[in-house]
Amino acid sequence: MNIWIRTQKKDELLLCNYLRVCQYRGSSRCDIITKECTTLGTYQDEARALEVLDMIENHMIKYDSIPFQMPKE
């Protein structure tokens, strides 16, 4: 299933079919990225990034064709 997502910086609107949380070594910072490694948003830790991923999933279920706006930190 695809979903339109506007990046946290609001400079891109992307059709996404794969997302993942990427945590950097030696840092608590986590990004949510696409299959093409485009960063959709950056969050303070893995727990927050997973919370946002849950928000995206819930948005897909409820709003099918309405784009999701990545929340700011």
QUICOR-V657208 format. One record per residue. RES is the residue in three letters. SS is DSSP state (~ for helix, > for strand, _ for the rest). PSI is psi in whole degrees, -180 to 180 (none if undefined). OMEGA is omega as a letter, one per 30 degrees, with the letter a starting at -180 (999 if undefined). Layout:
BEGIN
res->RES ss->SS psi->PSI omega->OMEGA
res->RES ss->SS psi->PSI omega->OMEGA
END
This chain:
BEGIN
res->MET ss->_ psi->136 omega->l
res->ASN ss->_ psi->154 omega->l
res->ILE ss->> psi->139 omega->l
res->TRP ss->> psi->131 omega->l
res->ILE ss->> psi->130 omega->l
res->ARG ss->> psi->133 omega->a
res->THR ss->_ psi->161 omega->l
res->GLN ss->_ psi->-37 omega->l
res->LYS ss->_ psi->-6 omega->l
res->LYS ss->_ psi->20 omega->a
res->ASP ss->_ psi->-3 omega->l
res->GLU ss->_ psi->146 omega->l
res->LEU ss->> psi->116 omega->a
res->LEU ss->> psi->142 omega->l
res->LEU ss->> psi->114 omega->a
res->CYS ss->> psi->140 omega->l
res->ASN ss->_ psi->3 omega->l
res->TYR ss->_ psi->127 omega->l
res->LEU ss->> psi->150 omega->l
res->ARG ss->> psi->159 omega->l
res->VAL ss->> psi->131 omega->a
res->CYS ss->> psi->115 omega->l
res->GLN ss->> psi->138 omega->a
res->TYR ss->_ psi->140 omega->l
res->ARG ss->_ psi->136 omega->l
res->GLY ss->_ psi->11 omega->a
res->SER ss->_ psi->152 omega->l
res->SER ss->_ psi->-11 omega->a
res->ARG ss->_ psi->139 omega->l
res->CYS ss->> psi->142 omega->l
res->ASP ss->> psi->150 omega->l
res->ILE ss->> psi->122 omega->a
res->ILE ss->> psi->160 omega->l
res->THR ss->> psi->176 omega->l
res->LYS ss->_ psi->-33 omega->a
res->GLU ss->_ psi->8 omega->l
res->CYS ss->_ psi->26 omega->l
res->THR ss->_ psi->128 omega->l
res->THR ss->> psi->124 omega->l
res->LEU ss->> psi->-34 omega->a
res->GLY ss->> psi->156 omega->l
res->THR ss->> psi->134 omega->a
res->TYR ss->> psi->160 omega->a
res->GLN ss->_ psi->-29 omega->a
res->ASP ss->_ psi->174 omega->a
res->GLU ss->~ psi->-37 omega->a
res->ALA ss->~ psi->-44 omega->l
res->ARG ss->~ psi->-42 omega->l
res->ALA ss->~ psi->-41 omega->l
res->LEU ss->~ psi->-35 omega->l
res->GLU ss->~ psi->-43 omega->l
res->VAL ss->~ psi->-39 omega->l
res->LEU ss->~ psi->-40 omega->l
res->ASP ss->~ psi->-40 omega->l
res->MET ss->~ psi->-41 omega->l
res->ILE ss->~ psi->-45 omega->l
res->GLU ss->~ psi->-46 omega->l
res->ASN ss->~ psi->-38 omega->l
res->HIS ss->~ psi->-42 omega->l
res->MET ss->~ psi->-41 omega->a
res->ILE ss->~ psi->-42 omega->a
res->LYS ss->~ psi->-40 omega->a
res->TYR ss->~ psi->10 omega->l
res->ASP ss->_ psi->-70 omega->a
res->SER ss->_ psi->7 omega->l
res->ILE ss->_ psi->128 omega->a
res->PRO ss->_ psi->148 omega->l
res->PHE ss->> psi->133 omega->l
res->GLN ss->> psi->121 omega->l
res->MET ss->_ psi->129 omega->l
res->PRO ss->_ psi->147 omega->l
res->LYS ss->_ psi->161 omega->l
res->GLU ss->_ psi->none omega->999
END
